[in-house]
Amino acid sequence: MSYIFIDESGQFSKNDAGKCFVVASFTVGDPRRTEKSFRSWCRTRFPKKMRSRSEIKWSSTGINYNLRLRTLKYICKLDVRIRYVFLLRKNIPVEYWRNEKLQSGLLYTNIVGELVDAFLPSNDLEVRVFCDQRHLRGITSSEFSENIRGRILTHLPAKAIVQVEMVDSATHPNIQIVDWIVGAIFHYQEGRKNGEKYLNVLKDNILSEGKELFTKAGIEYKS
C-alpha cells in the first residue's frame, strides 16, 4: 500500500511576487506514526502560544530560522520519502489560457499528475493520495480526483484500489508535514535566504532531483 501526501507553494496570480510554483509530496510506510509524531513535536517544541493551534504552517509568524531547521530535521528523521516538481510561472504554456484567463484548475491538476507519475508504474494494490484543499478554477474537486485516479489506475495491477482526496490540513497532520517540505523547497527555488540550507537538510530524503515542468517560455501573464 502507498500513501502519498501532496501540497503546493506559490501562486498563479499575477500580483504574487514569486516566480515559481512548486508541488511536493512525501510517502511513508506508516502515516499514523508520522501524524502522531508531528503532533507531539508541535505541542512540545514550538512557542507556548502556538502549541494549541490546529496547525502550524511553514509560513507562520513567530518561527525563527533555528526552529525551522530543527523541525525540518525532525521531519526527515520520520523517514519520509520526498518527490517534487516545479515550474516558472513565465513558462505556463498557451494551452492553459482561454479568453485571456488562466485555467488554473486544469493546470494544477496536470502538475499534480506529473508528480504522481514519478511513483508509477507500481505493483501496489492500494494507492491513497491526499492533497491539501485548494480552489480549482474551472473544474470541481471531484473532477480533479477522478482525473488523478484514472491516471494512476492505468499503471497499477488489475483491481487495484486508488483513493484521491482533497482534505483540510487543519485536521490532517501529514498534510502539515508536506506543507513544511514544500515551503522549504519553494524557499530554495526562489533563491531566498537560507534556502540552500533548508534543501540540504532534505536532500537525503529526496528520491530524485526535482523535475522542472514547461521549460520553454509560455505567454505573457494576463490574469
N, C-alpha and C positions, 0 to 999 in steps of 0.2 A: 504493500500500500504506500502511496506517495501523498504527502501533504505539501502543498505549495501556497505560500503566503506572499501577497503582492501589494505594493504601494508605489506611489509616484511622487516626484518632487519637481516643481517648476510649473509654469503656466503657459497657456497658449495665447493669453490676452496680449494685445499689442502694447498695453500700458505697463506690463511687467518688465522689470529691469533685467531679468535674467536672459541669457542667450540659449540655455539648454533646457531640455525636458528629459528626465530620467525615470525609468521604471525598473524597480529592483524586486528581487524575490529571494526567499530562502526556503529550503527544505530541511526537514529534521525527522529523525526516527520516532521521537516521542513528543508530539506537540503539547501534551498535557504537562510534561516536565518543564518545557521552556516557558509555558504560560505561568505555571506556579512559581518558577524561579524568578522570572522578571517581575512578577507582582511583589515578591518578597524583597527584591532589590529596591524597587521604587518606594516601598514602605519603610525601608531602613536606611537607605543611603542618600536620599535627596533631602533638601532642607525641610524642616518640620512643617512649614506652612504649605508645602507641596504634597505631602505624603497622603493626604486624604482625597486627592483628586482621582477621578476615574481613569485618567490617563495623563502621562507626562510626555509631551512631544519633544522631538529633537529641537524644534524651534522655540520651545517655551522659554520665556524670560526667567532670569534668576538662576540659570545654569552656566557655570564658568567652564573654561577650557579643560581644566583638570578633571572635573566631574564628567564632562562629555567623553573625555578619553577613557576614564575608568569604566564608564558604562559600556562603551564600545568593546573594551577588553573583556568585560564580563559577558557580553552577548556572544563574543567569539568563543569563550570557554563552554558555551552551551552546545557546541558542535553544530552550529548552523552552517549550511552549505549555500553559498550565495551565487546568484547569476544576475546580470543586469544588461539592459540596452539603453541607449541614449540617442538623442538627435539634437541638431542645431535647429532652432525654430526657423531660421532663414532658409533651410533646405526642405521645408514641407512641400511635397510635390503638388502640382497643379490639379491633379485629380481629386484632391481633398477640398477643393473650392467649388462652390455653387452660388451663382449670382453674387459674387464677391464676398461670400460668407464662408468661413471655415467650418467644415463638417467635423467638428471636434470629437463627436461621439464615435463616428466611424474611424477617425484617425486613432483615437485612444484604443479602440477595440483591436485594430490591426497591430498597434505597438505591443499590446499585451500578447497578442497571438504570436508575434515574433519572439517574444521572451519565452512563452510556453513551448515553442518549437525546439528550444535548446534542451528540453527534457525528453524529447522524443527521437526515435521510437522507444517504446518501453514494453517490458513484459509484465508490468504491474497489472493486476486485475481490478485495482481500485485507485483512482486518482481524484483527489479532492483539492480544489483550488478556491482560495478565499482572497478576495480583493477588497481594499478599502472602498467604502461608498464614495461615489463620485457622480455629479450631474453629467449625463451624457446627451449632448446636444444632437438631436436628430434621430436617436434610437432609444429604446427603452432598456431598462436593466435586464429584462427577460430576453430581449433580442441579443444583448451583449453576452449573456450567459450561454445561450444556445449557440451562438457563433463560436465561442471559445470551446464549448463542449464538443461540437461537431469537429472542430479542428483537431482535438485530442483523440477522439474516438477512432479516427482513420488510421492512427498509428499504434493502437493497442490490440491485444488479442480479442477475439470474438467474445461477446457477452461481458466485456469489462464494464465496470461501473464508474461513471465520471460525474462528479458534482462540481459545479461552478457557481459561486455565490458571492454577491457583494454584501459586506457586513459592516456594522458600526464598530469603529476602532475602540470606542469607549468601553465596550463590553468584550473585546477580543484582544487580550494582551499580545498575542502573536502578531497581530497587525501593528501594534505599537512597536514591537521589536523591529519589524521591517521598515517602519517609519524612521527609526534611528539609523538603520542601514542605508536607506536611500537618501536620507538627509546628509549623511557623511559623504556618500558618493557624489551627490549634487554639489556639495561644497568643493570637492576636488575638481569636478568637471568645470565648474565656474571659475576656477583659479583663485578661490577665496583663501583668506588667511587660515593657516593650519590644515588646509585641505589635503596636502600630501601626507601629513602626519596621521590624519584620520584614515586615509586609504591604506597606509602602511600597516595600521592595526588590523584592518580587514583582509589584507591580501592573502594570508594563508587559508582563509575560509572561502575565497572566491575561486570557483571551479574553473572559470575560463575568463579571458580578457573581455571586458565589456564591449558589446557589439554596437558600432555606430550605424544608425539607420539613415537612409536618404542622404548619401554623401555628396550628391550633386545639388547645387543651388536650386531652390524652388522659385516661387514668385514673391513679389513684394507683399508683405503682410498688410491686409486691408481691414480686418475686423477682429 
